[in-house]
Amino acid sequence: MPKVALTANEVEHARQHASTVALVWVSGIALDETGPEPLAGGGTPLVLDPWNIEAGELRPVAFEYELPGG
């Protein structure tokens, strides 16, 4: 199953609005870079609607460090 990076605010929002939030993951998007600007197309969506964040496995994977005296 795919893994999604979420901010602390996204997690909090999903928890507070569990019945009204959805998560949409799109994989396999094709990128055409032959023209003057890249063009994305295709892809296969995975839609969780409503999205119950507690149904998956949530793990902390990053820390923010503030330098001393900053």
N, C-alpha and C positions, 0 to 999 in steps of 0.2 A: 504494500500500500504506500502511496506517496507520503512524503513529509512536507509540511508547510511551516514556514517561519512566520511567527506572529509577534506583534509587539505586545507589551503589557497592557496597553490601552485596548487593543483588539480583543484580548482575552477577557478583560473586564467588561467590555461592551457585549460580547457574546454571552457572558454569564448573566448580565443584567437584563438582556433582551432575548432570552433563549427561544421564546415562541415566535419571534419576528425576524430573526436573522437567518441568512442562508450562506453557505460556503460553496463556491463554484471553482473547481479545479479543471483546467483545460490542458491536456497533454497532446503531444504529437503535432504541434503547430508547425506549418511549413513556412520558411522564410525565403522569399524571392528577392535577391539582391542584384538582379541583372538590370533593373531600371534605375532612373535617377534617384529614387527613394526606395528604401526597403518596403516590401509589402508582405504582411502576414496573412495566412489563410488556413482553412481547414481546422483540424484539431478534434479531439474527442472530449466532451465535457463530462465531469463527474459532479453531480449536483446533490448537495445535502440541504434539503429545505423542508421543514425547519432544521437548523443545525444545532444539535445538542453537543456543545463542546465537551461535556463531561463523558460522552459516550466513547471518545477516543482516548489516547494516552498523551497527556500533556507533560512535557519535561522541560525544565529550565536548561538552556544551552549557552547563554551568554551573560556576561556581567558588564556593568559600566563602572569605570574607575575614574574618580576625580583626583587629579594630582594635588598633593599637599600644597597649601598656600594659594590654590587656584580659586 
